[in-house]
Amino acid sequence: QVQLVESGGGLVQAGGSLRLSCAASGRIFSIKIMGWYRQAPGKQRELVAAITGGGSTNYADSVKGRFTISRDNAKNTVYLQMNSLKPEDTAVYYCYARVLVSVPYEYDYWGQGTQVTVSS
């Protein structure tokens, strides 16, 4: 089984920065996509950013220019650098990975979530 371990969440003031990390371990042949979703209380979970093994990225419009996703394929780790944080960024952030366990078996995995709170 694949496990995603997240770190880096916390409490910051508006305008501050946080860096989230997520490391995947277990039975992994390759990871097609890694990314971050977030969910605020009473709201739907939404995609924040995603990155492929080749480095292609996708961002929610609300975070473009402020957040940067990166990936270390050798470490099976994805990062989310969050700058200029706003109170509306407050949410539980979930790491996501689509993993090729063995050909042709591909599955989605989720981290446990890490709380990001931005105070005004």
BELCOR-V997438 format. One record per backbone hydrogen bond with DSSP energy under -1.0 kcal/mol. CO is the residue of the C=O (numbers start at 1). NH is the residue of the N-H. If there is no record, write none. Layout:
BEGIN
co=CO nh=NH
co=CO nh=NH
END
This chain:
BEGIN
co=3 nh=25
co=5 nh=23
co=7 nh=21
co=10 nh=117
co=12 nh=119
co=13 nh=16
co=16 nh=85
co=18 nh=82
co=20 nh=80
co=21 nh=7
co=22 nh=78
co=23 nh=5
co=25 nh=3
co=26 nh=28
co=30 nh=100
co=32 nh=53
co=33 nh=98
co=34 nh=51
co=35 nh=96
co=36 nh=48
co=36 nh=49
co=37 nh=94
co=38 nh=46
co=39 nh=92
co=40 nh=43
co=46 nh=38
co=48 nh=60
co=49 nh=36
co=50 nh=58
co=51 nh=34
co=52 nh=55
co=56 nh=52
co=58 nh=50
co=60 nh=63
co=63 nh=66
co=63 nh=67
co=66 nh=83
co=68 nh=81
co=70 nh=79
co=72 nh=77
co=76 nh=24
co=77 nh=72
co=78 nh=22
co=79 nh=70
co=80 nh=20
co=81 nh=68
co=82 nh=18
co=85 nh=15
co=86 nh=89
co=87 nh=90
co=91 nh=116
co=92 nh=39
co=93 nh=114
co=94 nh=37
co=95 nh=111
co=96 nh=35
co=97 nh=109
co=98 nh=32
co=98 nh=33
co=99 nh=107
co=100 nh=29
co=100 nh=30
co=102 nh=105
co=105 nh=101
co=105 nh=102
co=107 nh=99
co=109 nh=97
co=114 nh=93
co=116 nh=91
co=117 nh=12
co=119 nh=14
END
